[in-house]
Amino acid sequence: MARKFGDTPHTAALWSNSMSEQTRALIQTHWKLANARDWSEFADLLHPKLIYEVPQTREYIDGGQGYLEMFSTWPGDWAASIKHLVCEEAKAVCVIDFVVGAEVMTGISIFELNNGLITKVTDYWPEPYEPPARVTPHMKRRPPE
């Protein structure tokens, strides 16, 4: 059985904060442990019945073990860095830069927590596209970086 985030000595103090702060700490820890490939500690953040969904591809995973395996078997030397993290109570929206080699992808994850464990993750992977023609002169476009 997975232990609740906060049951470990290095995280117990975090649970004296507000729920939103606890959620923020857990999501930051999720990405820190994923980047460190610390799969044992990473597994402790996941509810056994975690649901993972990617609506764009209609893919899903039932169970924390499957979510863990997806991360631990992801090919290449990858890293994720948090760009934005907005938390409210036991929910969070996290925007990351996911880097594999020279490729940088944007990931948007919606996390749901219960009793200090991640219970649901919904991932979106937006890609750049050519915008439609606009009638308004107020819509401008930045040059590529």
GIFENVEN-V766418 format. One record per residue. PHI is phi as a letter, one per 20 degrees, with the letter a starting at -180 (* if undefined). PSI is psi as a letter, one per 30 degrees, with the letter a starting at -180 (* if undefined). Layout:
{{PHI:PSI} {PHI:PSI}}
This chain:
{{*:k} {f:k} {e:l} {f:k} {g:k} {o:f} {e:f} {d:l} {g:e} {f:f} {c:f} {g:e} {f:f} {f:f} {f:g} {e:f} {e:l} {f:l} {g:e} {f:e} {f:e} {f:e} {f:e} {g:e} {f:e} {f:e} {f:e} {f:e} {f:e} {g:e} {f:e} {f:e} {f:e} {f:e} {f:e} {e:f} {l:h} {e:i} {f:f} {f:e} {f:e} {g:e} {f:e} {f:f} {e:f} {d:k} {f:k} {g:f} {d:g} {g:k} {d:k} {d:k} {c:k} {c:j} {g:e} {f:e} {d:f} {m:g} {e:l} {b:l} {c:k} {d:j} {o:k} {f:e} {f:e} {f:e} {f:e} {g:e} {f:e} {g:e} {f:e} {f:f} {d:g} {f:k} {f:l} {n:l} {e:j} {d:l} {b:k} {c:k} {c:k} {f:k} {e:e} {b:k} {b:j} {d:k} {c:k} {b:j} {l:b} {e:g} {c:l} {b:k} {d:k} {c:k} {d:k} {c:l} {e:k} {d:j} {d:k} {c:j} {m:b} {e:f} {e:k} {d:k} {d:k} {e:k} {d:k} {c:j} {d:k} {d:j} {d:k} {c:k} {c:l} {b:k} {l:h} {m:g} {c:l} {f:k} {d:f} {b:k} {c:k} {d:k} {d:k} {c:k} {c:i} {f:k} {c:l} {f:l} {b:l} {f:k} {f:l} {f:l} {f:k} {d:k} {e:e} {f:k} {f:f} {f:f} {e:k} {d:l} {c:k} {f:l} {f:l} {f:k} {e:*}}
